[in-house]
Amino acid sequence: MRKLLLHPAAKPAVFMACLLPLAWLIYATAADQLGANPAEALIRATGDWTLRSLCLVLAITPLRVLTSTPQLARFRRMLGLFVFFYGVLHLLSYSWFDMGFDLAEIARDIAKRLFILVGSLALLLLALLAATSFNRAIKALGGKRWQALHRTVYAVAALAILHFFWMRAGKHNFGEVAVYAAILGTLLGWRALRALHKHTNGNKATAGAAALRRSAPDVR
């Protein structure tokens, strides 16, 4: 598996796999297979694939650590950009099919409906992360600041779930919301526990080193 992940064809294969949902949506649109309301189907589908891509990106680190497969990290940037890609398609589907690209009406709708405002904020953060996902941005920002900035993906996850929850609140349909919330909650919870474990071990190591220094004989 590790050799396969390092194969030169691995990245192109993952790239093509990430485009399959878009290919299916294009085919379904052309073949009139999106049901009675194609516009709503496209808006929902692009939103769903944005959430699924986000779950996949956040799963990379736990899978990498738990399976001792550091090679998975080489796909994280590309998958993160696909989260933004499907998020933009989601926004375009809403702006085009629902609002007819009427910018004034879109602005009023965003201000009026909280779930659209929250979704727009999540996409704005994704745009910032996408714009700074390249090596030149990492060098310009510095490693620590870049990492701090890209931890805002956790805020994106929270905003995405809130957007989905409020969108479904009108129909009292929370089944899918609960599934995505459970997945993202597990992935973020794993990170929180890991950070706490590292912090606790670091404190223990510091305390142990201090105790050794106190107990060491004074040879001056």
C-alpha positions as CSV (number, residue, x, y, z in Angstrom):
1,M,0.0,0.0,0.0
2,R,2.8,2.4,0.9
3,K,4.5,1.8,-2.5
4,L,1.2,2.4,-4.3
5,L,0.7,5.7,-2.5
6,L,4.2,6.8,-3.6
7,H,3.7,5.7,-7.2
8,P,3.8,8.6,-9.7
9,A,0.3,7.6,-10.9
10,A,-1.2,7.8,-7.5
11,K,-1.9,11.6,-7.5
12,P,-3.4,11.6,-11.0
13,A,-5.6,8.7,-10.0
14,V,-6.8,10.5,-6.9
15,F,-7.4,13.7,-8.9
16,M,-9.5,11.8,-11.4
17,A,-11.4,10.1,-8.6
18,C,-12.2,13.5,-7.1
19,L,-13.7,14.6,-10.4
20,L,-16.1,11.6,-10.7
21,P,-18.9,13.4,-8.7
22,L,-18.7,16.3,-11.1
23,A,-18.7,14.0,-14.1
24,W,-21.8,12.2,-12.8
25,L,-23.6,15.5,-12.2
26,I,-22.8,16.7,-15.8
27,Y,-24.1,13.4,-17.2
28,A,-27.2,13.4,-15.0
29,T,-28.0,16.9,-16.1
30,A,-27.5,16.0,-19.8
31,A,-29.5,12.8,-19.4
32,D,-32.3,14.5,-17.4
33,Q,-31.8,12.2,-14.4
34,L,-31.9,14.9,-11.6
35,G,-35.6,14.5,-10.9
36,A,-38.4,17.0,-11.0
37,N,-36.3,19.9,-9.6
38,P,-32.8,19.7,-11.3
39,A,-31.7,23.0,-9.8
40,E,-32.4,21.9,-6.2
41,A,-30.7,18.5,-6.9
42,L,-27.5,20.3,-8.2
43,I,-27.4,22.6,-5.2
44,R,-27.8,19.8,-2.8
45,A,-25.4,17.5,-4.5
46,T,-22.6,20.0,-4.7
47,G,-23.2,20.9,-1.1
48,D,-23.1,17.2,-0.1
49,W,-19.8,16.7,-2.0
50,T,-18.3,19.7,-0.3
51,L,-19.0,18.1,3.1
52,R,-17.8,14.7,2.0
53,S,-14.6,16.2,0.7
54,L,-14.1,18.0,4.0
55,C,-14.6,14.8,5.9
56,L,-12.0,13.1,3.7
57,V,-9.4,15.8,4.2
58,L,-9.9,15.8,8.0
59,A,-9.6,12.0,8.0
60,I,-6.1,12.1,6.4
61,T,-4.2,12.9,9.6
62,P,-5.9,10.3,11.8
63,L,-5.5,7.6,9.1
64,R,-1.9,8.6,8.6
65,V,-1.1,8.4,12.4
66,L,-3.2,5.3,13.2
67,T,-2.0,3.2,10.2
68,S,1.6,4.6,10.3
69,T,1.2,5.6,6.7
70,P,2.9,9.0,6.3
71,Q,2.5,8.7,2.6
72,L,-1.1,9.8,2.9
73,A,0.0,13.3,3.7
74,R,1.0,13.9,0.1
75,F,-2.7,13.9,-1.0
76,R,-3.9,16.3,1.7
77,R,-3.3,19.6,-0.2
78,M,-5.0,18.3,-3.4
79,L,-8.0,17.0,-1.4
80,G,-8.3,20.3,0.4
81,L,-8.4,22.2,-2.9
82,F,-11.2,19.9,-4.0
83,V,-13.2,20.9,-0.9
84,F,-12.9,24.5,-2.1
85,F,-13.7,23.5,-5.7
86,Y,-17.0,21.8,-4.7
87,G,-17.8,24.6,-2.4
88,V,-17.5,27.1,-5.3
89,L,-19.7,24.8,-7.4
90,H,-22.2,24.8,-4.6
91,L,-22.2,28.6,-4.5
92,L,-22.4,28.8,-8.3
93,S,-25.3,26.4,-8.4
94,Y,-27.2,28.5,-5.9
95,S,-26.3,31.8,-7.6
96,W,-27.2,30.6,-11.0
97,F,-30.1,28.2,-10.7
98,D,-31.8,29.7,-7.7
99,M,-31.0,33.4,-8.1
100,G,-30.2,33.9,-11.8
101,F,-26.9,35.6,-11.0
102,D,-28.8,38.6,-9.6
103,L,-26.1,40.0,-7.3
104,A,-28.4,42.5,-5.5
105,E,-30.9,39.7,-4.8
106,I,-28.1,37.3,-3.7
107,A,-26.8,40.0,-1.2
108,R,-30.3,40.5,0.2
109,D,-30.8,36.7,0.5
110,I,-27.5,36.2,2.3
111,A,-28.4,39.0,4.8
112,K,-31.9,37.6,5.3
113,R,-31.2,33.9,5.7
114,L,-28.7,32.9,8.3
115,F,-27.8,29.5,6.9
116,I,-26.6,31.2,3.6
117,L,-24.6,33.7,5.6
118,V,-22.9,30.9,7.6
119,G,-22.2,29.0,4.4
120,S,-20.8,32.1,2.7
121,L,-18.5,32.6,5.7
122,A,-17.3,29.0,5.5
123,L,-16.5,29.4,1.8
124,L,-14.7,32.6,2.4
125,L,-12.4,30.8,4.9
126,L,-11.9,28.0,2.4
127,A,-10.9,30.6,-0.2
128,L,-8.3,31.9,2.2
129,L,-6.9,28.4,2.9
130,A,-6.9,27.6,-0.8
131,A,-5.0,30.8,-1.6
132,T,-2.3,30.0,1.0
133,S,-2.0,26.3,0.3
134,F,1.1,26.6,-1.9
135,N,4.8,26.4,-0.9
136,R,5.4,30.0,-1.6
137,A,2.7,31.0,0.9
138,I,4.2,28.7,3.5
139,K,7.6,30.4,3.1
140,A,6.1,33.8,3.2
141,L,4.0,33.2,6.3
142,G,6.4,31.0,8.2
143,G,5.6,27.5,9.3
144,K,4.0,28.3,12.6
145,R,1.8,31.1,11.3
146,W,0.8,29.0,8.3
147,Q,-0.2,26.1,10.5
148,A,-2.2,28.4,12.8
149,L,-4.0,29.8,9.8
150,H,-4.8,26.4,8.4
151,R,-6.3,25.3,11.7
152,T,-9.2,27.5,10.7
153,V,-10.4,24.4,8.7
154,Y,-11.9,23.3,12.1
155,A,-14.0,26.4,12.1
156,V,-15.0,25.7,8.5
157,A,-16.2,22.2,9.6
158,A,-18.3,23.8,12.4
159,L,-19.8,26.4,10.1
160,A,-20.5,23.8,7.4
161,I,-22.5,21.7,9.9
162,L,-24.3,24.7,11.2
163,H,-25.2,25.7,7.6
164,F,-26.5,22.2,6.9
165,F,-28.5,22.1,10.2
166,W,-30.2,25.5,9.6
167,M,-30.9,24.5,6.0
168,R,-32.7,21.4,7.1
169,A,-34.4,23.0,10.1
170,G,-37.3,24.2,8.0
171,K,-38.2,20.6,7.0
172,H,-37.2,19.1,10.4
173,N,-35.0,16.6,8.5
174,F,-31.8,16.1,10.6
175,G,-30.8,12.6,9.7
176,E,-28.0,13.4,7.3
177,V,-27.0,16.3,9.5
178,A,-26.5,14.0,12.5
179,V,-24.3,11.6,10.3
180,Y,-22.0,14.4,9.1
181,A,-21.9,16.0,12.6
182,A,-20.9,12.6,14.1
183,I,-18.1,12.1,11.5
184,L,-16.7,15.6,11.8
185,G,-17.1,15.5,15.6
186,T,-15.1,12.2,15.8
187,L,-12.3,13.6,13.5
188,L,-12.0,16.8,15.5
189,G,-12.4,15.0,18.8
190,W,-9.5,12.8,17.9
191,R,-7.3,15.8,17.3
192,A,-8.4,17.4,20.6
193,L,-7.5,14.2,22.5
194,R,-4.2,13.9,20.7
195,A,-3.3,17.5,21.5
196,L,-4.2,17.0,25.2
197,H,-2.1,13.8,25.3
198,K,0.9,15.7,23.8
199,H,0.4,18.5,26.3
200,T,0.2,16.2,29.3
201,N,3.3,14.2,28.2
202,G,5.1,17.5,27.6
203,N,4.3,18.7,31.1
204,K,5.4,15.3,32.6
205,A,8.7,15.4,30.7
206,T,9.3,19.0,31.9
207,A,8.5,18.1,35.5
208,G,10.8,15.0,35.2
209,A,13.7,17.0,33.9
210,A,13.2,19.6,36.7
211,A,13.2,16.9,39.3
212,L,16.4,15.4,37.9
213,R,18.1,18.8,38.0
214,R,17.0,19.3,41.7
215,S,18.3,15.8,42.7
216,A,21.6,16.0,40.8
217,P,24.6,16.6,43.1
218,D,26.2,20.0,43.0
219,V,29.7,19.5,41.5
220,R,30.7,23.1,41.4
